[in-house]
Amino acid sequence: MEQRSYGYAALGASRIFRSIGLIAVNVSFPLYLYALHLDLISIGIVIFATVLFSMVVVLIGGAIGDRYGYKKSLIISEGISFAGILLLSVSTSIYLIIAAIILGGLSGGGGTARGTFSNGLMPFLANNWRDEKERVRRMSLLMLLGGFGSVIGALLVSLHSYFATIYGNISAFRVVFEISAVLLLLSLLSLFLLSEIKRPAKTTKVMKRTSMKYILRIIAANSLSGAGIGMSIPILPLWFELSFGIGTSYIGTVYIVYYAMGILGSYLARAISFKYNLINVVLATRLSNGLLLIAMALSPIPVLASAFFVLRGVVASFGSPARSTVMVRGVDVEDYGTATSVQGIATRASQMTAGTSGYLMDIALPAPLIIGGVLQAASGFAYKKLIK
């Protein structure tokens, strides 16, 4: 029997637009703040505040999703991101710029799935497609589409150098942000075309005990990875610049290759990852991601560091659908939104280590990547131990 699409094509279009816009802004804004003469410690504090605000958005979005629909949760989340990036594109006051970054949920760096995921996405997929293998396939396709968008977003970053010859360095960043705001608006409008299966009425104020027990184990495993990612990934574009003296054009090119190869990881996940034990996939990919971060930190030349970074993109993209599927495996259908929100809040809380990234880089440039890599590698073993 043919399955309903529930607006899946519109969701795919949204992920493309969102990925272009968010990746461009997330890679650019640490460089933008540094160009505005904010020091490393202050940039770390801004990222910390962003993570804190995003926790509130995730909590509210999850509660709305369980009660009124995950489509609404997706729309609210996208609307807030759009408002933040729009404000960022028109602001000249440093205080408004910081407020816009916090409102937009811009935590920096731009991981391989940064544009694909948003609040409400996983419960929307889990509610509409209950078969685990089908969810992996659909999530992998969304990541594939997001990967294409991310390549274009990174290309937009690399064009900053060209825009700078016309508008000047600071104004060139704002041109990137203006284009990104338009793309986020297109993403937001696409989400209004979604539909979803009616969920069973919620019978608990928070979630069922079985769902809570399962999600607490997920949180324990993810917190290690979140702490590692928080202190290493958000500030990574600036780490490249300070470690090797390279500009936005080179950094943008590195991210273009990173996201292009991330598409390969998403394709492989769609083709073969569901054939393996998903917990083993999570273990292998998180261990590899951690080791590659450490290898980046110890690289003496930018080409080698870039190569390790690109390889990490392939591995991260391959493992992401498996992690997303495992996350809701033991959760009751009526608790999808709340459970993923609680897990998201816990992960973001652990990512508050982003506030330490500036301090660590101030002490030694490789420090956040080495410590972050160790924590992410350890999280793979935690998954294997805690999740059945």
Buried (B, 14 or more C-beta within 10 A) or exposed (E): EEEEEBBBEBBBBBBBBBBBBBBBBBBBBBBBBBBBEBEBBBBBBBBBBBBBBBBEBBBBBBBBBBBEBBBBBBBBBBBBBBBBBBBBBEBEEEEEBBBBBBBBBBBBBBBBBBBBBBBBBBBBBBBBBEEBEBBBBBBBBBBBBBBBBBBBBBBBBBBBBEBBEEBEBEEBBBBBBBBBBBBBBBBBBBBEBBEBBEBEEBEBEBBBEEBBEBBEBBBBBBBBBBBBBBBBBBBBBBBBBBBBEBBBBBBBBBBBBBBBBBBBBBBBBBEEBBEEEBBEBBBBBBBBBBBBBBBBBBBEEBEEBBBBBBBBBBBBBBBBBBBBBBBBBBBBBBBBBBBBBBBBBBBBBBBBBBBBBBBBBEEEBBBBBBBBBBBBBBBBBBBBEBBE
